């Protein structure tokens, strides 16, 4: 309990650096030669939020690469020429000068040129990784889902107050952080279509369930039947499946695995 209280105290401790108090260290081999880094908050090598600064010498470049998680960058001084794609082309870049800000989505190949010495501030969620292999060339993920338990029991009659909970064991090959999530989907009267509870609650961008944090484990997904019953195309008798999704973009995903149909009345 004493250790927990101490850690909570540390979590609420203000963080502040004057410019002359920032400690710069040699950058890792993944950065251009002569680069320096300074960690201001957290640890880029560990789980959790971090903030760091990167100083890159004039004339340097970063070859096409990608990150598993969002990259949020503010240009504090100098300039960065940012381009996208698996082949670097200085003619297809956008220049971000001092005061500029950009966000690169996960798994999007990008490259950088630095026409002058540049200092960037990056905020993200660790562990921070830089991959130079073309994201499209990576082995495609595969997965399995096995139903461990269902509430209410299979074959039960559903009422507006019913909460459907399905616990599954999952395993993913070629796992990547912040990429996979589970959802419970219900059969629609439209052939070969299903829908989920989040879709019924939003006509715009449905929220994406939390990403899985490990390549295997046991998870429970749930849905309130009142949300499902309001859907005009819900098919009766009610059937549901658990889906394992792999994010392929900000708004797109592919199905990696599903369970068998789970039937109710």
N, C-alpha and C positions, 0 to 999 in steps of 0.2 A: 504493500500500500504506500509506503514511503517513497519507493522508486517511482510508482505511478504518479504520485503527486508532484514529484520533482520533474518528470517528463512533461506533465501538463503545464507546469510553471514555465518550462523552457519553451513550450509551444506558443505561449502567450507573451514571450519576451520580445520587445521591439527589436527590429534589425535596422541598423543604419550605418552608412559608411560616408565619410567625406572623401573626396577624390584622392587626396594624398594618403589615405589609409588603405586603399585597395591594393591587394597583393597580387601581382601578376606572375604567372608561371609559364614555362614552356608548354606549348600546345601539344596534343597527342599527334601521332604519325598520320592520322587521317586528315589533319589540317595542313595547309601549305607551310613549307619550311619558313621558319622565322616567326610563326604565329605565336601569340601569347593568349592565355586564358586567365580569368579571375572569377571564382565562384563567389557569389554574393549571398545566396540562400540555398539551403538544401545540399544535395549531393547528386550530380547528374548520373552517377554510377549506381544509385540505389532507387528503390521505389519512392515515389512522392514528388511533390512540387520542387522545382529548382529554378534559380535565376543565375545566369552567368554572362560574362562579357568576353568577347573574342576580338583580339586586335590582329589584323591581317596586313602584311606589308604591301606596298604599292606594286602593281604588276602581277600579283598572285592570281591564281585561279583554282576553283574547285571543280573537278570532273563530275559528270552526271552521277547522282546518288539519290538515295531516298532515306526517310526515317519512318519507324513504325508508328510514331505518334505525331500530333500536330507540332509544327515548328513555328513559333511566334517570334518575330524579329523586329527590333527597332534599330534603325541606323542612327548612332549617336554622332558620328563624325565620318567624313569621307564619303564614299559612294560604293554601291554594289550593283552590278549589272546581272539581273536574274533572268534565266531562261528555263524552259521546260522541254523535256524530251530525253531520249536515250543517247542522242548525239549532240555535243556542245556546238553551238553556232553563235558567235558574237553578234551576228546581224539580227538575231531573233531574241533579243533581251530587252528588258525594261530597266531603266536606271532608277535606283532608289537612293536619293541623296540624304544628307543629314536631316533628321526629323521624320523620315519616312518610316512606315510600318507595313509589314506583310505577314500573312499566315500561309504556310505550305501545308496542305492536307497530308495525312499519312499515305505512305506507299506511292507518292507521286515523284517520278524522276525529275530532278532539276539540277542546274549547274550555275556557277557564279564566276564573274570576273571582277577584279578590284582595280580600277584605274588609279587609285591613290590609296595611301594608308587609311584603313577603315576600322572603326570600332563599332561592333554590333552588340546589342544586348538581347539575349535569348531567354525566354521563359517557357518551361514545358514540364512534362511529367516523366520522371525517370523510371527505369534506367534508359539513358539516352544512347541511341545506336545510330551509326551511319553505315549504310550498305551501298556498295558500288555495283553489285550485280543487278542487271535489268530486272525490275520487279516482275515483268511479264515472263521472264525466263525461270522464275522460281518454281519449284515443284508444286503442283496443285494440291491443296489440302484435301484430305479424306477423313471421314469420321464415322463413328457408330453411336447409336442411342439405344439404351435398353431401359424399359419402364420398370421401375422398382416398386412404386405404389401409386394408387389413384384414390382421391377423395372428391366426392362421394364414390362409393364402389361402382365398378363397371356395371351397367344395366340399371342403375338407380334412376328414379324420376327426378328431374331437375325442377326447381322452383325459382322464382325471382330472387329469393334470398340465398340461393346456393352459391358457394364459392368452390370452383373447380381447382383442384391442386394435383399436379402430376409431378412426381419425383422420378428423375431419370439418372442413370449412370451414363456418362459420355466419355469419349476418347477421341482425340484429334491428332492425326498425323500431319506433319509440316505446320505445326502451330506457330502463330505469330501474335504478339500482344495487341490488344485493342482492335481485334479483327472479328472475333466470333461472338455470337449471342444466340440465346434460345428464345423461342416464342411458342405459345400454344395457339394453334390455328383451328378454325371450325369450318366444317364443310358447307359450301354454298350451293344454292339451287342452280347457279351458273355452272355448267359443266367444267370440270378440271380447275376449279377455283376454290380458294379458302380465304378466310379473313381472320383478323385478330381483334382483341378488345381495344388496342390502342387506336386502330383505324376508326372504330365507332365513336371515339371521343374527340376526334380531330378531323376537320375537313381539309386542313393544310398539311403541314409536315408532321407525321406521327412521330412521337418520341421513340428512340431506339432503346431497347432494354440494355441494362448494364452489360459490358463486355465480360466474357469469361477470362479469368486471370491465370488459368492453368490449362495444360494440355489434356488433363483428365480429371474427373471428379464426379461428385453427385450434386445435382441442383434441383430445386423445386420451382416450377413455373405455375402461375395461377391466373385465373380470370374470374370476375364476378359475372354470374350468368345473366344478371339484369342488364349488363352492358351488351352481352351477346344477343339476348332475346329481342332487343330493339332493332337488330339488323333485319331489314326487310327480306333478304335473300337467305336467311338461316334455313338450312334443310332439316327436315324432321323425318325419322328420329335423329336426334342430335349426335353427331360424330366429331371427334377432335383428334388431332395429332400434335406431337411436339416436333418442332423443326429446329435444326441446327443451321444457322446462317453464317456465311462468310462475307464480310463487307468488301465490296469491290470498288466503292467510291463513296462520296459523301451521302448519296441518296440511293445507291444501288447495292444489291447483294445477290449471292447465289446460294442455293440450298445444298448443303453438304451431306445431310442425313435427315431422316425422319423416323418416327416410331410407326408402328402399325396403327390402324384406326382404333380409337377408344370410344365405345358406344354407350349412350345414355338414352333415357326415355323422356 
